[in-house]
Each structure stands twice: as C-alpha cells, then as structure tokens.
Amino acid sequence: MVRVVLVDDETLVKVGIKSLVDWKSLGFEIVAEGSNGENGLSLIKQHDPQLVITDIVMPKMDGIEMMRLAKEHNPNLQVIVLSSYNEFKLVRKAMKLGAWDYILKLNISSESLQEVLEKVREVILSGDEKKPEVKRVSYDYWSLSAIRQVFLKSIIENVLEDRVNIEDKLPLMDFGLNENMLRLGILETNLYTLREKYSQEQDIKLIDHTLTDLIADIGNEFFTSHIIKWSFGKYVIVFSPEEGEGADTDDAAMKQRMEPMFDTIIEMIKKYVNLEVAVGISGVCKGYKNLPQAFRQAETALEDMFYSGYGSILYYSGHESLSYEDTEAFSFDLKEELPRLVSHGDTSGINNLFARMRSDINDKRISKGRVYELCSQLVLLCGIHLVDIRKKNGKGGEDYNELEHVGSLRTLAEISDWLDELRSRIIRVLSDQNKDEKHVLITRAKKFIFENCVGPVNLKNVADHLNISAGYLSGLFPKYTGMNFTEYVNQVKVEKAQELIRQGSHKIYEISYMLGYDNACYFSKVFKKIAGCTPTEYQQNLSV
C-alpha cells in the first residue's frame, strides 16, 4: 500500500477527496490528515508517507513551504497539489519545488483523481521520478491563458484597431470560439466589501484570483469561453457555442443556455466566497473586431443593476438602460433640515428625515445621478456639522473615506443600507452628546433661539428659559459653538431671512423688522458679513 498524508484546511474538501475513489482498491492508504502546513509537516515526519496531497493556501504555513521542508526530510516524497488558486506563479513555484502534479479543486472528479493516482503509484513503486509530459503542456497553458487575456482586452479597448493585426494573431491564440456568434458578459461583484474585513491586500488578491478561476471553470462547462480580469471586482467573459455549432443558437435558445451558466456563477460565488454578482450580457457579436461594441452593450445592460440589484442577469435590449427622470421633488430640504436637527439634538427628527430620504429614493422616479448627489451632499453636511461622525476603517486608525465608500456602492439597495447605517451613527453621536449636561443646555438654547428668531432674542430671555444665569450661558456658548451668543443669534436670523427672501412674500425691510432689527441698514451689514452679500444682492441672485 502507498501511504498517503492528506493536508487541507477545509474539512469538506478532505471528506470529498476521500469519498471520490476507493483508495484501498487502488493501492493507497490515507495514514493521516492535516489541517494546515505546520500540522501537515509534523504528520509527514511522523508517518513517513510516500505521497502527500496538499492545498497551497493554508493558515500558519502554506503548502509550498510545507512541501519544501518535507522534501528536505524525504527527497523521494511525491506531492500532488490541490488548489483553487490556479494562478501561474503559484503553480510554477510548486512545480519547481518538486510537485509531481496538481489538481484544481473545482474540476476534481472521480475519474480525474483516479487517473492521477494510478500514474503517481507507478512512479512511486518503480522508483522513477520522471514527471509526465503534461507538465510542459500545463506551463504552456498558463502562459497562453495570460496572452489570450491581454489580446482580448487590447481588442476590447481598441488597442488593436486594425483588422489585419487581429487576423494575423488569431491563429496563435487558438480561442476555439465561433467568431460569428460571440457574446460578451460583464460580471460586477461587491469585492470592495472585503476591504474592511481583510487588512492585507494579498488576501483580497487571492480572493480576486479565486473569482477569476471560478468564473472561467464554470463558463467552460457551458460554452467555449475566455475570462478577463478587467478591474478590481469586475470580470469580462467572452463566450460562444463551439465552432461549427449551428443548432439551438437562436436568441431564445441561447438565453436558455446562458441563464444556467450565469445562475451557477452567481450561486457558486455566493456559496464559496460570500460575495454578490450582477451580470450584463451583450447581443450577438460577429467578429472579434466588434468586441468593443459588445462591451459597450454589456455595460449598458449592467447599468440597470442599480435598480435591480445584485443577483440580476441583465440582457442588452437594443436601447439605453432604465433611466428615471426627476419628475418629483424631494420631500425634504437636506441643507436646511439636517444642520438644524443636529444642532437641536433632535434624534426623532433625524429618524424622520432619513425615513423620508429612503422613501423618496425608493418610491419616486429619482435618477441614479441625483441619488449619488444626495448621498455626497449628506456626507459633506455630516462632516461640517458632526465632527464625531467620522468612522475608522480599522487600519491603524486611518480616517474612513465616506465619499469614496459611497462611490463604491453599485445598487439602490446598498445605498439604502448605507443610509440606515449612517443614521444609526448620527443617532449614537447625538445620544453621546446628550450625556453632557452642558451640551444639553446649549442644545436647548439653540432650539429656543431657532423657534423664537422672528422677533427680538437676547441673552437674558434665553437664560431665563433655561433657568440659568445669563453670565453662565454666555460662557458656555463659545466652548460649544465656536462663536459668542450674539454671533450665533445673528447667524440663525440671517438663515431665517434667506428663507423668507426665497419665499418672496415680504419686502426686505419688512423681514428686517420681523427678525427684530430696528435698523434696516444694520440688518444689511449683519447679513452681508454672514452671507457674503447684501439681502438685495441675495434676492437678485435667486432670479439669475
């Protein structure tokens, strides 16, 4: 019996491998199972196996380092590499260290595993360490795969515009695609969500490679296909029926074949990586030179994922993507309401404002661009009026870039979730502030000033309302607002004046008296100092 040690950090993988073949009848005995590189190396030294089957990416010690140390212990040890990470560099490194063969987890089957085991058993029993010819084929395959990606991407990006240049290189690529029935799909994932979970960029890259491999392997089960890692979290698949295939290739039949493929990709990415995917698919593309047009079609189809969300399979329909026009106004004035509610510590009002925001963007015909504008305005207002609202990203205490995060959100559902999370943060900040008795006094003073700004407001009547001395209130204001009492009152009155001017129901001198300014000239000076222009200029600017 050939002694075998099986090393993989995924229990289900080990169970699956053991159940795929009848190990005893093939002449093998699994003498030990390890869960990481360190554990595996210890078992190898303890049991002295003739064959090790190991994963590459594992905790504590990876499979490559374990294999290097195991080979130092027993140079005749044969190793078969298991991995989801079929990136050329990793596979090549394993081969250079003496791996006998490799098997991709996604492609493993009873037949493929049995075939590899039978070959390696012959080598072990004969003492012949000559590796099968497949190694050279494998190296060529990985090199060609990378070249194909670069070639297809250069076509799509219009780097190879000359049809002659394309046709000259096509025979070398050996795509096997039906050139008259090409289609292009763009897969958009929410890979960005892992940036907060994983502190090391290398971890994200490994998942990125896993996604590429997963899409490629599933794609090839349904069509002849080639995958391009386009950008972070975004992948392009170019596929077609096999060359010479003509039956069952009309649009309806193709859709019946495409949907199971993309459904499987969506399901497997969710299952194994816990990420979401949306897909945009082009119409039929005749010829490689027309791939740029197919890419634009897929992008147009994918635009609708903003409304339909992840998990959607979206087909190009021959016209622009779903677009909402702003036929209705928002039911709130964010620039006016948010600063006031924050200033007054009004958590109930904040909850109501955010409920109206979510209702408007979900129920009204609001364009995607305007939704992003609203979110950006919200971030900026929070940064101005709530210093403590900033979030930490967990990486050495660096400030979390809220605007960058908003820009990474791809769907209306994600934006709704973000609004709810931001609302919770604002409520927490206001609740913390309300634990400070002095802050509560200032908050109550601000609310009183706002509610009574139409008319004379002075330090004494505000202090009397709070049952504190005028001197004590005067001392608190600069500490909690950054301005003295009179400056704050003037700011509130100017903001109210701007509101009344916009309404257009009163003359400027009437507004001056309404707000408690007996002298209209003095009111104009105060207004200009705060607003940067006179009340008359402000009124004129409204009509421009």
C-alpha positions as CSV (number, residue, x, y, z in Angstrom):
1,M,0.0,0.0,0.0
2,V,1.2,3.5,-0.8
3,R,1.0,5.6,2.3
4,V,-0.8,9.0,1.9
5,V,-1.0,12.1,4.0
6,L,-3.8,14.5,3.1
7,V,-3.4,18.2,4.1
8,D,-6.1,20.8,3.6
9,D,-7.6,23.4,5.9
10,E,-11.1,22.8,4.5
11,T,-12.7,19.7,6.2
12,L,-15.3,19.4,3.4
13,V,-12.5,19.2,0.8
14,K,-10.8,16.3,2.6
15,V,-14.1,14.5,3.1
16,G,-14.9,14.9,-0.6
17,I,-11.5,13.7,-1.8
18,K,-11.7,10.6,0.4
19,S,-15.1,9.7,-0.9
20,L,-14.3,10.2,-4.6
21,V,-12.4,6.9,-5.1
22,D,-11.9,3.5,-3.5
23,W,-8.4,4.2,-2.1
24,K,-7.8,0.7,-0.9
25,S,-8.6,-1.0,-4.2
26,L,-6.2,1.5,-6.0
27,G,-3.4,0.5,-3.6
28,F,-3.4,3.6,-1.3
29,E,-3.9,4.1,2.4
30,I,-4.6,7.5,3.9
31,V,-2.5,7.3,7.1
32,A,-3.1,10.9,8.4
33,E,-4.9,14.1,7.7
34,G,-3.6,17.6,8.4
35,S,-5.4,20.9,8.7
36,N,-2.5,23.4,7.9
37,G,1.1,23.4,6.8
38,E,2.6,23.1,10.3
39,N,0.4,20.2,11.3
40,G,1.0,18.6,7.9
41,L,4.7,18.8,8.2
42,S,4.6,17.2,11.6
43,L,2.4,14.3,10.3
44,I,4.8,13.8,7.3
45,K,7.8,13.4,9.7
46,Q,5.7,11.1,11.9
47,H,4.2,8.8,9.3
48,D,6.8,8.9,6.6
49,P,4.3,8.8,3.7
50,Q,5.2,8.2,0.0
51,L,2.6,10.6,-1.2
52,V,1.3,13.9,0.1
53,I,-1.8,15.6,-1.3
54,T,-1.9,19.2,-0.1
55,D,-3.6,22.5,-0.6
56,I,-1.4,25.5,-1.4
57,V,-3.1,28.3,0.6
58,M,-3.4,27.4,4.3
59,P,-3.0,29.1,7.6
60,K,0.2,29.0,9.8
61,M,2.3,27.6,6.9
62,D,1.3,27.4,3.3
63,G,1.5,24.2,1.2
64,I,4.6,25.4,-0.8
65,E,6.7,26.0,2.4
66,M,5.5,22.7,3.8
67,M,6.4,20.9,0.6
68,R,9.9,22.5,0.6
69,L,10.6,21.3,4.2
70,A,9.1,17.9,3.6
71,K,11.3,17.4,0.5
72,E,14.4,18.2,2.7
73,H,13.2,15.5,5.1
74,N,12.5,13.0,2.3
75,P,13.7,13.9,-1.2
76,N,11.8,10.9,-2.7
77,L,8.4,12.2,-1.4
78,Q,5.8,12.7,-4.2
79,V,3.4,15.7,-3.8
80,I,0.1,16.4,-5.6
81,V,-1.0,20.0,-5.2
82,L,-4.7,20.8,-4.6
83,S,-5.8,24.4,-5.1
84,S,-8.5,26.8,-6.1
85,Y,-5.7,29.3,-6.9
86,N,-4.5,28.1,-10.3
87,E,-2.5,31.3,-10.9
88,F,0.5,30.6,-13.0
89,K,3.1,31.8,-10.5
90,L,1.8,29.7,-7.6
91,V,1.6,26.5,-9.7
92,R,5.0,27.2,-11.2
93,K,6.6,27.6,-7.8
94,A,5.1,24.4,-6.6
95,M,6.4,22.6,-9.7
96,K,9.8,24.0,-9.3
97,L,9.9,22.6,-5.7
98,G,9.1,19.2,-7.0
99,A,5.4,18.8,-7.0
100,W,4.5,15.7,-9.2
101,D,1.2,17.1,-10.4
102,Y,-1.6,19.5,-9.5
103,I,-5.5,19.2,-9.5
104,L,-7.9,22.1,-9.4
105,K,-10.5,21.6,-6.7
106,L,-13.4,22.9,-8.9
107,N,-12.6,20.4,-11.6
108,I,-11.8,17.4,-9.5
109,S,-13.8,14.2,-10.3
110,S,-13.6,10.5,-9.5
111,E,-12.1,9.9,-13.0
112,S,-9.5,12.7,-12.9
113,L,-8.4,11.8,-9.3
114,Q,-8.1,8.1,-10.1
115,E,-6.1,8.8,-13.3
116,V,-3.6,10.9,-11.4
117,L,-3.3,8.4,-8.5
118,E,-2.7,5.5,-10.9
119,K,0.1,7.4,-12.6
120,V,1.8,8.5,-9.4
121,R,1.5,5.0,-8.0
122,E,3.5,3.6,-10.9
123,V,6.2,6.2,-10.3
124,I,6.4,5.5,-6.6
125,L,6.6,1.7,-7.0
126,S,9.0,1.9,-9.9
127,G,11.2,4.5,-8.2
128,D,11.0,6.5,-11.5
129,E,10.6,10.2,-10.6
130,K,10.2,11.3,-14.2
131,K,7.3,13.7,-14.4
132,P,4.6,13.2,-17.0
133,E,4.7,15.2,-20.2
134,V,1.6,17.1,-19.0
135,K,3.8,19.4,-17.0
136,R,5.1,21.1,-20.1
137,V,1.6,21.3,-21.5
138,S,0.4,22.9,-18.2
139,Y,3.1,25.6,-18.4
140,D,2.2,26.4,-21.9
141,Y,-1.4,26.5,-21.0
142,W,-0.9,29.1,-18.2
143,S,1.3,31.2,-20.5
144,L,-1.2,31.1,-23.3
145,S,-4.1,31.9,-21.0
146,A,-2.3,35.1,-19.9
147,I,-1.5,36.1,-23.5
148,R,-5.2,35.4,-24.5
149,Q,-6.4,37.8,-21.8
150,V,-4.0,40.6,-22.9
151,F,-5.0,40.0,-26.5
152,L,-8.8,40.1,-25.9
153,K,-8.5,43.1,-23.6
154,S,-6.5,45.0,-26.2
155,I,-9.2,44.3,-28.8
156,I,-12.0,45.5,-26.5
157,E,-10.0,48.6,-25.5
158,N,-9.4,49.3,-29.2
159,V,-5.7,49.0,-28.9
160,L,-5.8,46.5,-31.9
161,E,-8.0,48.5,-34.3
162,D,-6.5,47.2,-37.5
163,R,-8.5,44.1,-38.6
164,V,-5.3,42.7,-40.3
165,N,-3.4,42.8,-37.0
166,I,-6.2,40.9,-35.3
167,E,-6.5,38.2,-38.0
168,D,-2.7,37.8,-38.1
169,K,-2.6,36.9,-34.4
170,L,-5.8,34.9,-34.1
171,P,-4.4,31.5,-35.2
172,L,-1.7,31.8,-32.5
173,M,-4.5,32.3,-29.9
174,D,-6.4,29.2,-30.7
175,F,-9.5,30.5,-29.0
176,G,-11.9,27.9,-30.4
177,L,-14.7,30.4,-30.4
178,N,-17.4,30.7,-33.1
179,E,-16.4,34.1,-34.4
180,N,-19.9,34.8,-35.9
181,M,-21.7,34.0,-32.6
182,L,-19.6,35.8,-30.0
183,R,-21.2,37.2,-26.8
184,L,-19.6,39.2,-24.0
185,G,-20.7,39.3,-20.4
186,I,-19.5,41.7,-17.6
187,L,-19.7,40.4,-14.1
188,E,-19.7,43.1,-11.4
189,T,-19.1,41.8,-7.8
190,N,-19.1,43.6,-4.4
191,L,-15.5,42.6,-3.8
192,Y,-14.9,46.0,-2.3
193,T,-16.9,44.9,0.8
194,L,-13.9,42.7,1.8
195,R,-11.5,45.7,2.2
196,E,-12.8,46.2,5.8
197,K,-12.7,42.5,6.6
198,Y,-9.2,41.8,5.4
199,S,-6.3,44.1,6.4
200,Q,-3.8,42.5,4.0
201,E,-4.1,43.4,0.3
202,Q,-2.7,40.0,-0.5
203,D,-5.8,38.3,1.0
204,I,-8.0,40.4,-1.4
205,K,-5.8,39.4,-4.3
206,L,-6.1,35.7,-3.6
207,I,-9.9,36.0,-3.5
208,D,-9.8,38.0,-6.7
209,H,-7.8,35.2,-8.3
210,T,-10.3,32.7,-6.9
211,L,-13.2,34.5,-8.6
212,T,-11.4,34.6,-11.9
213,D,-10.8,30.8,-11.7
214,L,-14.3,30.1,-10.6
215,I,-15.9,32.1,-13.5
216,A,-13.5,30.5,-16.0
217,D,-14.2,27.0,-14.9
218,I,-18.0,27.3,-14.8
219,G,-18.0,29.2,-18.1
220,N,-16.2,26.4,-19.9
221,E,-18.7,23.9,-18.6
222,F,-21.4,25.6,-20.7
223,F,-19.6,27.3,-23.6
224,T,-16.3,27.8,-25.2
225,S,-15.2,30.8,-23.1
226,H,-12.4,33.0,-22.0
227,I,-12.2,35.1,-18.9
228,I,-10.5,38.6,-18.5
229,K,-9.9,40.1,-15.1
230,W,-10.9,43.6,-16.1
231,S,-10.5,45.6,-12.9
232,F,-11.0,45.3,-9.2
233,G,-14.1,43.1,-8.7
234,K,-15.0,43.3,-12.3
235,Y,-14.6,40.4,-14.8
236,V,-15.3,40.0,-18.5
237,I,-16.2,36.7,-20.2
238,V,-16.2,36.2,-23.9
239,F,-18.0,33.1,-25.0
240,S,-19.8,31.3,-27.9
241,P,-21.1,28.0,-29.0
242,E,-18.3,25.7,-30.3
243,E,-17.0,26.4,-33.8
244,G,-19.3,24.8,-36.4
245,E,-22.2,24.6,-34.0
246,G,-25.4,26.0,-35.6
247,A,-28.3,24.2,-33.9
248,D,-30.1,25.7,-30.9
249,T,-28.2,29.0,-31.2
250,D,-31.1,31.5,-31.9
251,D,-31.6,34.2,-29.2
252,A,-34.3,32.2,-27.2
253,A,-32.2,29.0,-27.2
254,M,-29.0,30.9,-26.3
255,K,-30.8,32.6,-23.4
256,Q,-31.9,29.1,-22.1
257,R,-28.2,28.1,-22.2
258,M,-26.8,31.3,-20.8
259,E,-29.0,31.7,-17.8
260,P,-28.0,28.4,-16.2
261,M,-24.3,29.4,-16.7
262,F,-24.7,32.8,-15.0
263,D,-27.1,31.4,-12.4
264,T,-24.4,28.9,-11.4
265,I,-21.7,31.5,-11.3
266,I,-23.8,33.7,-9.1
267,E,-24.7,30.8,-6.8
268,M,-21.1,29.5,-6.5
269,I,-19.6,32.9,-5.8
270,K,-22.2,33.4,-3.1
271,K,-21.6,29.9,-1.7
272,Y,-17.8,29.8,-1.7
273,V,-16.7,33.5,-1.4
274,N,-19.9,35.0,0.1
275,L,-20.0,37.8,-2.5
276,E,-22.8,39.1,-4.7
277,V,-22.7,39.4,-8.5
278,A,-24.7,41.1,-11.2
279,V,-24.2,40.3,-14.9
280,G,-24.7,42.4,-18.1
281,I,-24.8,40.5,-21.4
282,S,-24.3,41.8,-24.9
283,G,-26.2,40.9,-28.0
284,V,-24.6,38.6,-30.7
285,C,-21.3,39.9,-31.8
286,K,-20.0,38.9,-35.3
287,G,-16.2,39.1,-35.3
288,Y,-13.5,39.9,-32.8
289,K,-13.2,43.5,-34.1
290,N,-16.8,44.2,-32.9
291,L,-16.0,43.2,-29.3
292,P,-15.7,46.9,-28.2
293,Q,-19.3,47.4,-29.3
294,A,-20.3,44.2,-27.4
295,F,-18.5,45.5,-24.3
296,R,-20.5,48.8,-24.5
297,Q,-23.7,46.8,-24.9
298,A,-22.9,44.7,-21.8
299,E,-22.1,47.9,-19.9
300,T,-25.4,49.4,-20.9
301,A,-27.3,46.3,-19.7
302,L,-25.3,46.3,-16.4
303,E,-26.4,49.9,-15.7
304,D,-29.8,48.6,-14.6
305,M,-28.2,46.7,-11.7
306,F,-28.5,50.0,-9.8
307,Y,-32.3,49.4,-9.6
308,S,-32.5,45.6,-9.9
309,G,-29.6,44.8,-7.5
310,Y,-27.1,42.0,-7.3
311,G,-28.1,38.6,-8.4
312,S,-29.6,40.1,-11.7
313,I,-28.8,38.8,-15.2
314,L,-29.4,41.7,-17.5
315,Y,-29.5,41.5,-21.3
316,Y,-28.8,44.2,-23.7
317,S,-32.2,45.2,-25.3
318,G,-31.0,47.4,-28.1
319,H,-31.7,50.7,-26.2
320,E,-30.4,52.7,-23.3
321,S,-30.6,51.3,-19.8
322,L,-33.5,52.0,-17.5
323,S,-33.4,55.7,-16.6
324,Y,-35.6,57.7,-14.2
325,E,-36.2,61.4,-14.7
326,D,-36.6,63.6,-11.7
327,T,-40.3,64.3,-12.1
328,E,-40.9,64.9,-8.4
329,A,-39.0,67.0,-5.9
330,F,-37.6,65.5,-2.7
331,S,-39.9,65.8,0.3
332,F,-37.2,67.4,2.3
333,D,-34.6,70.2,2.2
334,L,-31.4,68.4,3.4
335,K,-29.3,71.6,3.6
336,E,-31.8,73.2,5.9
337,E,-33.1,70.3,7.9
338,L,-30.0,68.3,8.8
339,P,-28.0,71.1,10.3
340,R,-31.0,72.3,12.3
341,L,-31.8,68.8,13.6
342,V,-28.2,68.1,14.5
343,S,-27.9,71.5,16.2
344,H,-31.0,70.8,18.3
345,G,-30.0,67.2,19.1
346,D,-33.3,66.1,17.6
347,T,-32.9,62.3,17.3
348,S,-36.6,61.8,16.5
349,G,-36.4,64.4,13.7
350,I,-33.2,62.7,12.3
351,N,-35.1,59.4,12.2
352,N,-38.0,61.0,10.3
353,L,-35.6,62.8,7.9
354,F,-33.8,59.6,6.9
355,A,-37.1,57.7,6.6
356,R,-38.3,60.3,4.1
357,M,-34.9,60.1,2.2
358,R,-35.2,56.3,1.9
359,S,-38.8,56.6,0.9
360,D,-38.1,59.2,-1.8
361,I,-35.2,57.3,-3.4
362,N,-37.1,54.0,-3.4
363,D,-40.6,55.2,-4.3
364,K,-40.1,58.2,-6.5
365,R,-38.7,58.5,-10.0
366,I,-35.3,59.7,-9.0
367,S,-32.3,59.3,-11.3
368,K,-29.2,57.4,-10.3
369,G,-27.1,60.6,-10.6
370,R,-29.3,62.6,-8.3
371,V,-29.3,59.8,-5.7
372,Y,-25.4,59.9,-5.7
373,E,-25.6,63.7,-5.4
374,L,-27.9,63.5,-2.4
375,C,-25.5,61.0,-0.7
376,S,-22.5,63.2,-1.4
377,Q,-24.3,66.2,0.0
378,L,-25.2,64.2,3.1
379,V,-21.6,63.2,3.7
380,L,-20.3,66.7,3.3
381,L,-23.0,68.1,5.7
382,C,-22.2,65.5,8.3
383,G,-18.5,66.4,8.0
384,I,-19.3,70.0,8.7
385,H,-22.0,69.7,11.4
386,L,-20.9,66.4,13.1
387,V,-17.2,66.2,13.6
388,D,-17.5,62.9,15.6
389,I,-19.5,61.2,12.8
390,R,-16.3,60.1,11.0
391,K,-15.8,56.3,11.0
392,K,-12.5,54.5,11.5
393,N,-11.6,51.8,9.0
394,G,-9.6,49.6,11.4
395,K,-6.3,50.0,9.6
396,G,-4.1,51.8,12.0
397,G,-6.8,54.3,12.9
398,E,-6.8,56.0,9.5
399,D,-9.9,58.0,8.7
400,Y,-12.6,56.2,6.8
401,N,-13.2,57.8,3.4
402,E,-17.0,58.1,3.4
403,L,-17.2,59.7,-0.1
404,E,-15.1,57.0,-1.6
405,H,-17.3,54.4,0.0
406,V,-20.4,56.0,-1.4
407,G,-18.8,56.0,-4.8
408,S,-18.2,52.2,-4.5
409,L,-21.9,51.4,-3.9
410,R,-23.5,50.0,-7.0
411,T,-27.1,49.4,-6.2
412,L,-30.0,51.2,-4.7
413,A,-30.3,48.5,-2.0
414,E,-26.7,49.1,-0.9
415,I,-27.4,52.9,-0.7
416,S,-30.5,52.3,1.4
417,D,-28.4,50.1,3.8
418,W,-25.7,52.8,3.9
419,L,-28.3,55.4,4.8
420,D,-29.6,53.3,7.6
421,E,-26.1,52.7,8.9
422,L,-25.2,56.5,8.7
423,R,-28.5,57.3,10.5
424,S,-27.5,55.0,13.3
425,R,-24.1,56.6,13.6
426,I,-25.7,60.1,13.8
427,I,-28.1,59.0,16.5
428,R,-25.2,57.5,18.5
429,V,-23.2,60.7,18.3
430,L,-26.2,62.8,19.4
431,S,-27.0,60.4,22.2
432,D,-23.4,60.6,23.4
433,Q,-23.6,64.4,23.3
434,N,-26.8,64.4,25.3
435,K,-25.0,62.7,28.2
436,D,-23.1,66.0,28.7
437,E,-25.3,68.3,30.8
438,K,-23.7,71.5,29.5
439,H,-24.1,70.3,25.9
440,V,-27.8,69.7,26.6
441,L,-28.2,73.2,27.9
442,I,-26.6,74.6,24.7
443,T,-28.8,72.3,22.5
444,R,-31.9,73.6,24.3
445,A,-30.7,77.2,23.9
446,K,-30.2,76.7,20.2
447,K,-33.7,75.2,19.8
448,F,-35.2,78.2,21.7
449,I,-33.3,80.7,19.5
450,F,-34.5,78.9,16.3
451,E,-38.1,78.8,17.4
452,N,-38.1,82.5,18.5
453,C,-35.8,84.1,15.9
454,V,-38.7,86.0,14.4
455,G,-38.6,88.8,17.0
456,P,-36.1,90.0,19.5
457,V,-33.9,87.4,21.1
458,N,-31.5,88.3,23.9
459,L,-29.2,86.5,26.3
460,K,-31.4,87.1,29.3
461,N,-34.6,85.7,27.9
462,V,-32.8,82.6,26.7
463,A,-31.1,82.2,30.1
464,D,-34.4,82.6,31.9
465,H,-35.9,79.9,29.7
466,L,-33.1,77.5,30.8
467,N,-33.3,78.6,34.5
468,I,-29.6,79.6,34.5
469,S,-27.7,82.9,34.8
470,A,-27.0,85.0,31.7
471,G,-23.3,85.0,32.6
472,Y,-23.1,81.2,32.8
473,L,-24.9,80.8,29.4
474,S,-22.6,83.5,27.8
475,G,-19.5,81.5,28.9
476,L,-20.8,78.2,27.6
477,F,-21.6,79.4,24.0
478,P,-18.0,79.9,22.7
479,K,-17.0,76.5,24.2
480,Y,-19.7,74.5,22.4
481,T,-20.4,76.5,19.3
482,G,-17.2,78.3,18.4
483,M,-18.9,81.7,18.5
484,N,-20.4,84.0,21.1
485,F,-24.1,84.3,21.8
486,T,-24.7,87.4,19.6
487,E,-22.8,85.9,16.6
488,Y,-24.9,82.7,16.9
489,V,-28.2,84.6,17.1
490,N,-27.3,86.7,14.1
491,Q,-26.4,83.5,12.1
492,V,-29.8,81.9,12.9
493,K,-31.6,85.2,12.0
494,V,-29.7,85.5,8.6
495,E,-30.6,81.9,7.7
496,K,-34.2,82.7,8.5
497,A,-34.0,85.9,6.4
498,Q,-32.7,83.9,3.5
499,E,-35.7,81.5,3.8
500,L,-38.2,84.4,3.9
501,I,-36.5,86.1,0.9
502,R,-36.8,82.8,-1.1
503,Q,-40.5,82.7,-0.2
504,G,-40.9,86.1,-1.8
505,S,-43.8,87.2,0.3
506,H,-42.2,90.1,2.2
507,K,-40.0,93.1,1.3
508,I,-36.5,93.2,2.7
509,Y,-37.2,96.0,5.2
510,E,-40.3,94.0,6.4
511,I,-38.1,91.0,7.0
512,S,-35.6,93.2,8.9
513,Y,-38.3,94.3,11.4
514,M,-39.8,90.8,11.6
515,L,-36.5,89.5,12.8
516,G,-36.0,92.2,15.5
517,Y,-33.7,94.5,13.6
518,D,-35.0,98.1,14.1
519,N,-32.4,99.5,11.7
520,A,-32.5,98.0,8.1
521,C,-29.0,99.3,7.3
522,Y,-27.6,97.4,10.3
523,F,-29.5,94.3,9.3
524,S,-28.0,94.6,5.8
525,K,-24.5,94.8,7.3
526,V,-25.0,91.7,9.5
527,F,-26.5,89.8,6.5
528,K,-23.5,90.6,4.3
529,K,-21.0,89.7,7.0
530,I,-22.5,86.2,7.3
531,A,-23.9,85.5,3.8
532,G,-21.2,87.3,1.8
533,C,-23.7,89.6,0.0
534,T,-26.5,92.1,0.9
535,P,-30.1,91.0,1.2
536,T,-30.8,92.8,-2.1
537,E,-28.0,91.0,-3.9
538,Y,-29.1,87.7,-2.5
539,Q,-32.6,88.3,-3.8
540,Q,-31.3,89.3,-7.2
541,N,-29.1,86.1,-7.4
542,L,-32.2,84.0,-6.9
543,S,-33.7,85.2,-10.2
544,V,-30.5,84.6,-12.2
